[in-house]
């Protein structure tokens, strides 16, 4: 498994600091591995193709000297895959998403509020491997906002099981403060009445219930 080192030092200086703001749910006693470094190396592992906790462990173990040097970790051995799983499962998803959005903001050359974003693509994808038949859990469907010119994902939002992408897209745009921008999206978003308010709904094409039909 290969690992890219170009730009690691630049990314670590901001992303590690941002990860450090996430609350660690573990007890202080007996912690061998800090939360922020584990998140950092897990991100690198996934970007390098790791698709399981065992593969994340394998990535860390294979590149431990390089990771220690790049991030000043001082780890004598890689954390067990069960430890990585416990740490990641204990995280607050909203806190992690907030951290990634903060990191995305640092990658924008002029920030998000000066009108430099020419177009933002809003699109939803079903996460491969997220279906859990044993626990009767549907596959996760996540909506993303992608700054096309800067090639940066600004944020994600999971769609509700009983809803669709339309309200999720509105909530994501509002949360990111991107009102008034130019967006590209699927055809399902091209509706006159996105909020579904009853007074603005138009009756279906055809004769009204009280009007008789005419023979042709």
Backbone torsions as a table, in degrees:
resi	resn	phi	psi	omega
1	UNK	NA	126.9	-175.5
2	UNK	-89.9	156.3	176.2
3	UNK	-134.5	133.5	178.5
4	UNK	-89.2	133.6	-178.3
5	UNK	-106.8	-14.4	-178.7
6	UNK	-65.2	125.6	177.3
7	UNK	82.2	3.1	-178.4
8	UNK	-65.1	-43.4	-178.2
9	UNK	-63.0	-38.6	179.2
10	UNK	-66.6	-43.7	-178.7
11	UNK	-67.9	-38.8	-175.6
12	UNK	-65.2	-34.8	-176.4
13	UNK	-62.1	-30.9	179.9
14	UNK	-100.4	-44.8	-175.0
15	UNK	-68.3	-39.5	177.4
16	UNK	-62.9	-41.0	178.4
17	UNK	-63.7	-39.0	179.9
18	UNK	-70.0	-41.8	177.3
19	UNK	-61.9	-30.1	-179.2
20	UNK	-67.5	-15.9	179.1
21	UNK	-82.5	-11.5	179.5
22	UNK	-77.2	131.9	-179.2
23	UNK	-67.6	129.7	177.6
24	UNK	-86.2	115.7	-176.9
25	UNK	-76.4	-6.6	-177.4
26	UNK	-79.5	158.1	173.7
27	UNK	-69.9	149.2	-178.9
28	UNK	-67.7	-28.2	-176.6
29	UNK	-72.3	128.7	172.1
30	UNK	80.6	11.8	179.1
31	UNK	-78.7	119.0	179.4
32	UNK	-94.9	-24.7	-174.6
33	UNK	-128.5	127.1	179.5
34	UNK	-68.9	152.4	-177.4
35	UNK	-64.8	-49.2	-176.5
36	UNK	-60.6	-46.8	177.7
37	UNK	-62.7	-38.0	178.6
38	UNK	-64.1	-42.3	176.5
39	UNK	-62.3	-41.1	-177.7
40	UNK	-62.6	-50.5	-177.5
41	UNK	-71.4	-27.6	176.7
42	UNK	-67.9	-40.2	176.4
43	UNK	-61.6	-45.1	178.9
44	UNK	-62.7	-38.4	179.6
45	UNK	-64.3	-44.5	179.7
46	UNK	-65.4	-41.2	177.8
47	UNK	-63.9	-24.6	179.0
48	UNK	-91.4	3.5	174.1
49	UNK	110.9	2.1	178.9
50	UNK	-68.2	130.6	-178.1
51	UNK	-121.5	10.9	178.4
52	UNK	-154.2	167.2	179.0
53	UNK	-66.3	-35.5	176.9
54	UNK	-63.4	-38.6	179.9
55	UNK	-72.6	-32.8	173.8
56	UNK	-62.5	-44.3	176.5
57	UNK	-60.3	-43.2	179.7
58	UNK	-62.7	-38.5	177.2
59	UNK	-62.5	-48.4	-179.0
60	UNK	-62.5	-43.5	-178.2
61	UNK	-63.7	-40.1	-177.7
62	UNK	-69.9	-32.7	-174.5
63	UNK	-114.4	21.9	-174.5
64	UNK	-56.5	-47.1	179.1
65	UNK	-59.3	-40.9	-178.9
66	UNK	-70.0	-38.1	178.7
67	UNK	-68.4	-40.4	176.9
68	UNK	-59.4	-41.4	-178.8
69	UNK	-71.1	-41.4	-176.3
70	UNK	-69.5	-35.8	-173.3
71	UNK	-118.1	8.3	178.5
72	UNK	53.4	49.8	-174.5
73	UNK	-79.7	-46.4	-176.6
74	UNK	74.1	23.3	179.1
75	UNK	-77.9	132.8	176.8
76	UNK	-83.2	-25.3	177.2
77	UNK	-151.6	161.1	-179.9
78	UNK	-73.4	144.6	175.8
79	UNK	-63.6	143.4	178.7
80	UNK	-61.8	153.9	-179.2
81	UNK	-61.7	-32.0	178.0
82	UNK	-67.8	-33.2	177.5
83	UNK	-69.0	-42.3	177.3
84	UNK	-61.0	-43.2	179.9
85	UNK	-62.9	-44.3	179.9
86	UNK	-62.2	-42.7	-179.3
87	UNK	-64.6	-46.7	-177.0
88	UNK	-70.0	-36.8	179.9
89	UNK	-68.7	-25.5	-177.6
90	UNK	-83.8	-3.5	-176.3
91	UNK	-78.0	153.1	172.8
92	UNK	-84.1	115.6	-178.2
93	UNK	-56.3	-36.5	-179.9
94	UNK	-66.6	-37.2	178.3
95	UNK	-68.0	-38.3	178.6
96	UNK	-67.1	-43.1	178.3
97	UNK	-62.7	-39.8	177.7
98	UNK	-61.0	-39.3	179.6
99	UNK	-65.9	-43.2	-179.8
100	UNK	-67.9	-35.1	176.4
101	UNK	-66.0	-39.1	177.4
102	UNK	-64.3	-38.5	177.9
103	UNK	-67.4	-39.9	178.7
104	UNK	-60.9	-37.6	179.4
105	UNK	-63.5	-33.3	179.5
106	UNK	-72.7	-20.3	-179.1
107	UNK	-84.3	-13.7	179.4
108	UNK	-76.9	131.4	-174.9
109	UNK	-62.4	-31.0	-177.3
110	UNK	-131.8	21.1	179.8
111	UNK	81.4	-173.1	-175.2
112	UNK	-106.9	-2.0	-169.4
113	UNK	-115.8	10.5	-176.8
114	UNK	-108.8	9.9	176.0
115	UNK	79.0	15.2	-178.3
116	UNK	-80.5	-15.9	179.2
117	UNK	-74.6	114.5	-177.5
118	UNK	-83.4	-33.7	-179.0
119	UNK	-156.0	142.7	178.5
120	UNK	-126.7	125.2	178.7
121	UNK	-90.9	126.6	176.5
122	UNK	-111.1	119.4	-175.2
123	UNK	-149.1	146.8	179.2
124	UNK	-110.9	143.8	179.0
125	UNK	-136.7	143.5	173.0
126	UNK	-85.6	128.8	-175.8
127	UNK	-75.6	119.9	179.6
128	UNK	-64.3	133.5	178.7
129	UNK	85.3	1.1	-177.8
130	UNK	-86.3	-10.3	178.2
131	UNK	-71.4	134.0	-179.7
132	UNK	-129.2	93.8	-179.1
133	UNK	-67.8	-30.4	-178.4
134	UNK	-64.5	-40.9	-180.0
135	UNK	-98.5	12.2	179.2
136	UNK	53.7	47.0	-178.5
137	UNK	-111.2	125.2	179.7
138	UNK	-70.2	160.2	175.6
139	UNK	-64.7	138.8	-177.9
140	UNK	-74.4	135.8	177.1
141	UNK	-115.8	119.1	-172.2
142	UNK	-119.4	134.4	177.7
143	UNK	-98.4	139.0	-179.0
144	UNK	-126.0	148.4	172.6
145	UNK	-112.0	119.0	-172.1
146	UNK	-118.9	119.1	176.0
147	UNK	-76.9	110.0	-168.7
148	UNK	-68.0	-45.0	-177.6
149	UNK	-68.1	-36.9	-177.4
150	UNK	-91.1	-10.3	-179.8
151	UNK	56.0	48.8	-179.4
152	UNK	-129.4	130.9	173.1
153	UNK	-81.5	117.0	-174.6
154	UNK	-81.3	-26.9	-178.8
155	UNK	179.9	164.6	177.7
156	UNK	-126.9	159.3	173.5
157	UNK	-154.2	125.7	178.9
158	UNK	-76.4	135.4	177.4
159	UNK	-81.3	146.2	179.3
160	UNK	-69.7	145.5	-178.5
161	UNK	-59.1	-32.5	-175.7
162	UNK	-99.4	12.8	-178.4
163	UNK	-128.2	-158.4	179.3
164	UNK	-143.7	-169.5	-174.4
165	UNK	-72.7	-20.8	-172.8
166	UNK	-63.1	-55.8	178.3
167	UNK	-67.4	-30.2	179.1
168	UNK	-65.9	-39.5	179.1
169	UNK	-64.6	-42.0	178.6
170	UNK	-62.9	-41.4	-179.8
171	UNK	-68.0	-39.5	-179.5
172	UNK	-65.4	-43.8	179.2
173	UNK	-62.3	-40.3	179.4
174	UNK	-68.2	-43.6	-178.4
175	UNK	-62.4	-36.4	-178.2
176	UNK	-84.5	-5.7	-179.7
177	UNK	67.0	41.8	-173.9
178	UNK	-110.3	21.7	178.4
179	UNK	-61.3	144.2	177.8
180	UNK	85.7	5.2	178.8
181	UNK	-90.8	171.8	174.7
182	UNK	-92.4	125.3	-177.1
183	UNK	-120.7	150.0	168.1
184	UNK	-118.2	138.6	-175.9
185	UNK	-155.0	173.0	178.8
186	UNK	-68.0	166.4	-176.7
187	UNK	-62.9	-23.9	-178.7
188	UNK	-63.3	-21.6	-179.7
189	UNK	-85.9	-5.9	-178.7
190	UNK	-88.6	69.7	-180.0
191	UNK	-126.7	147.1	179.1
192	UNK	-71.8	-32.4	-175.3
193	UNK	-118.1	78.3	-177.1
194	UNK	-69.8	-33.1	-176.6
195	UNK	-84.9	-8.1	174.4
196	UNK	69.0	29.1	179.8
197	UNK	-72.1	134.8	-173.9
198	UNK	-59.8	-40.8	-177.2
199	UNK	-63.4	-24.9	-176.9
200	UNK	-94.6	-2.2	-178.8
201	UNK	-73.9	140.2	177.7
202	UNK	-98.8	146.1	179.3
203	UNK	-69.4	150.4	178.5
204	UNK	-64.3	152.6	-179.5
205	UNK	-65.1	131.4	-179.8
206	UNK	140.8	171.7	-179.2
207	UNK	-68.4	146.7	176.6
208	UNK	-70.7	163.7	-175.5
209	UNK	-62.4	-34.7	-176.8
210	UNK	-87.4	-3.7	-179.0
211	UNK	-98.1	129.0	177.6
212	UNK	-72.8	148.7	175.6
213	UNK	-81.1	150.8	179.8
214	UNK	-104.2	138.5	179.0
215	UNK	-74.9	144.6	179.3
216	UNK	-103.5	NA	NA
